[in-house]
Amino acid sequence: MESELQRANAEKQRAEQIRQAAEHQQRAAAVRAQWEAEAAQLKVKYPAFELDEVLNNPSVADMIRRGIGLEAAYRAAYFDQLMEASTARTAQQVEQGVTARIQQRAQRPAENGAHPGGAAEMKVDVAHMTAKQRAELAKRARRGERIVL
Protein backbone atom coordinates (compact mmCIF):
# COMPACT_ATOMS: atom_id res chain seq x y z
CA MET A 1 0.00 0.00 0.00
CA GLU A 2 2.80 2.36 0.79
CA SER A 3 4.33 1.88 -2.65
CA GLU A 4 0.97 2.55 -4.27
CA LEU A 5 0.62 5.68 -2.17
CA GLN A 6 4.12 6.81 -3.21
CA ARG A 7 3.27 6.14 -6.89
CA ALA A 8 0.01 8.06 -6.55
CA ASN A 9 1.83 10.98 -4.91
CA ALA A 10 4.51 10.90 -7.62
CA GLU A 11 1.83 10.91 -10.35
CA LYS A 12 0.02 13.70 -8.55
CA GLN A 13 3.27 15.71 -8.39
CA ARG A 14 3.97 15.09 -12.11
CA ALA A 15 0.43 16.14 -13.00
CA GLU A 16 0.84 19.29 -10.88
CA GLN A 17 4.19 20.04 -12.57
CA ILE A 18 2.62 19.55 -16.02
CA ARG A 19 -0.27 21.83 -15.06
CA GLN A 20 2.11 24.48 -13.73
CA ALA A 21 4.25 24.25 -16.87
CA ALA A 22 1.14 24.66 -19.04
CA GLU A 23 0.03 27.68 -16.99
CA HIS A 24 3.51 29.15 -17.28
CA GLN A 25 3.46 28.67 -21.06
CA GLN A 26 0.03 30.27 -21.29
CA ARG A 27 1.16 33.28 -19.25
CA ALA A 28 4.32 33.56 -21.33
CA ALA A 29 2.29 33.37 -24.56
CA ALA A 30 -0.12 36.04 -23.26
CA VAL A 31 2.77 38.33 -22.27
CA ARG A 32 4.44 37.78 -25.65
CA ALA A 33 1.17 38.57 -27.45
CA GLN A 34 0.82 41.75 -25.38
CA TRP A 35 4.42 42.74 -26.21
CA GLU A 36 3.84 42.11 -29.91
CA ALA A 37 0.70 44.26 -29.87
CA GLU A 38 2.59 47.01 -28.05
CA ALA A 39 5.53 46.55 -30.44
CA ALA A 40 3.26 47.21 -33.43
CA GLN A 41 2.24 50.54 -31.86
CA LEU A 42 5.84 51.38 -30.96
CA LYS A 43 7.01 50.59 -34.50
CA VAL A 44 4.73 53.39 -35.74
CA LYS A 45 6.13 55.81 -33.16
CA TYR A 46 9.75 54.64 -33.39
CA PRO A 47 10.55 53.22 -36.88
CA ALA A 48 13.84 51.66 -35.67
CA PHE A 49 12.06 49.60 -32.97
CA GLU A 50 12.70 45.83 -33.23
CA LEU A 51 11.04 43.72 -30.52
CA ASP A 52 13.51 40.82 -30.50
CA GLU A 53 16.50 43.17 -30.35
CA VAL A 54 14.94 45.14 -27.51
CA LEU A 55 14.03 42.02 -25.52
CA ASN A 56 17.59 40.70 -25.91
CA ASN A 57 18.98 43.89 -24.37
CA PRO A 58 19.88 43.03 -20.74
CA SER A 59 18.97 46.46 -19.38
CA VAL A 60 15.50 46.31 -20.99
CA ALA A 61 14.96 42.77 -19.69
CA ASP A 62 15.95 43.91 -16.19
CA MET A 63 13.55 46.87 -16.29
CA ILE A 64 10.69 44.68 -17.53
CA ARG A 65 11.35 42.20 -14.70
CA ARG A 66 11.05 45.13 -12.27
CA GLY A 67 7.61 45.97 -13.65
CA ILE A 68 8.45 48.82 -16.04
CA GLY A 69 6.44 48.82 -19.27
CA LEU A 70 7.95 47.95 -22.62
CA GLU A 71 7.80 51.49 -24.03
CA ALA A 72 9.30 53.08 -20.92
CA ALA A 73 12.06 50.46 -20.81
CA TYR A 74 12.80 50.99 -24.52
CA ARG A 75 12.92 54.77 -24.15
CA ALA A 76 15.20 54.53 -21.13
CA ALA A 77 17.60 52.02 -22.68
CA TYR A 78 17.76 53.65 -26.11
CA PHE A 79 17.48 57.31 -25.04
CA ASP A 80 20.68 58.45 -26.81
CA GLN A 81 19.73 56.85 -30.13
CA LEU A 82 16.17 58.20 -29.91
CA MET A 83 17.44 61.73 -29.22
CA GLU A 84 19.92 61.50 -32.11
CA ALA A 85 17.18 60.39 -34.50
CA SER A 86 14.82 63.08 -33.22
CA THR A 87 17.46 65.79 -33.61
CA ALA A 88 18.28 64.63 -37.13
CA ARG A 89 14.58 64.62 -38.09
CA THR A 90 14.10 68.10 -36.66
CA ALA A 91 17.16 69.44 -38.48
CA GLN A 92 15.94 67.94 -41.74
CA GLN A 93 12.45 69.43 -41.28
CA VAL A 94 13.91 72.86 -40.51
CA GLU A 95 16.17 72.66 -43.55
CA GLN A 96 13.25 71.68 -45.78
CA GLY A 97 11.17 74.52 -44.34
CA VAL A 98 13.91 77.07 -44.98
CA THR A 99 14.39 75.78 -48.52
CA ALA A 100 10.65 75.93 -49.19
CA ARG A 101 10.42 79.51 -47.86
CA ILE A 102 13.36 80.61 -50.00
CA GLN A 103 11.74 79.08 -53.08
CA GLN A 104 8.40 80.70 -52.25
CA ARG A 105 9.99 84.11 -51.82
CA ALA A 106 11.87 83.75 -55.11
CA GLN A 107 8.57 83.10 -56.90
CA ARG A 108 6.84 86.18 -55.49
CA PRO A 109 6.80 89.29 -57.68
CA ALA A 110 8.83 92.24 -56.43
CA GLU A 111 6.77 94.84 -54.64
CA ASN A 112 7.24 98.59 -55.01
CA GLY A 113 9.80 99.80 -52.53
CA ALA A 114 10.92 96.27 -51.61
CA HIS A 115 14.24 96.56 -53.45
CA PRO A 116 16.80 99.35 -53.19
CA GLY A 117 16.65 101.94 -55.93
CA GLY A 118 13.79 103.48 -57.77
CA ALA A 119 10.86 101.74 -59.37
CA ALA A 120 12.26 102.58 -62.82
CA GLU A 121 15.88 102.98 -63.78
CA MET A 122 16.66 106.38 -65.24
CA LYS A 123 19.88 107.06 -67.09
CA VAL A 124 21.05 110.62 -67.53
CA ASP A 125 21.72 111.47 -71.17
CA VAL A 126 23.38 114.82 -71.81
CA ALA A 127 21.94 114.90 -75.35
CA HIS A 128 18.41 115.03 -73.90
CA MET A 129 19.15 117.74 -71.29
CA THR A 130 17.94 121.28 -71.58
CA ALA A 131 20.39 124.15 -71.91
CA LYS A 132 19.53 125.22 -68.34
CA GLN A 133 20.34 121.72 -66.95
CA ARG A 134 23.66 121.63 -68.83
CA ALA A 135 24.55 125.09 -67.54
CA GLU A 136 23.78 124.02 -63.97
CA LEU A 137 26.09 120.97 -64.32
CA ALA A 138 28.88 123.18 -65.73
CA LYS A 139 28.48 125.66 -62.85
CA ARG A 140 28.71 122.83 -60.26
CA ALA A 141 31.81 121.41 -62.02
CA ARG A 142 33.55 124.81 -61.92
CA ARG A 143 33.01 124.90 -58.13
CA GLY A 144 34.97 121.61 -57.93
CA GLU A 145 32.09 119.18 -57.53
CA ARG A 146 32.58 115.89 -59.25
CA ILE A 147 29.69 115.17 -61.62
CA VAL A 148 28.87 111.52 -62.43
CA LEU A 149 26.39 110.77 -65.18
Secondary structure, DSSP 4 states (H G I P E B T S, - for coil): -HHHHHHHHHHHHHHHHHHHHHHHHHHHHHHHHHHHHHHHHHHHH-TT--HHHHHT-HHHHHHHHTT--HHHHHHHHTHHHHHHHHHHHHHHHHHHHHHHHHHHHHHSPPPTTSSSS-SS-----GGGS-HHHHHHHHHHHHTT-----
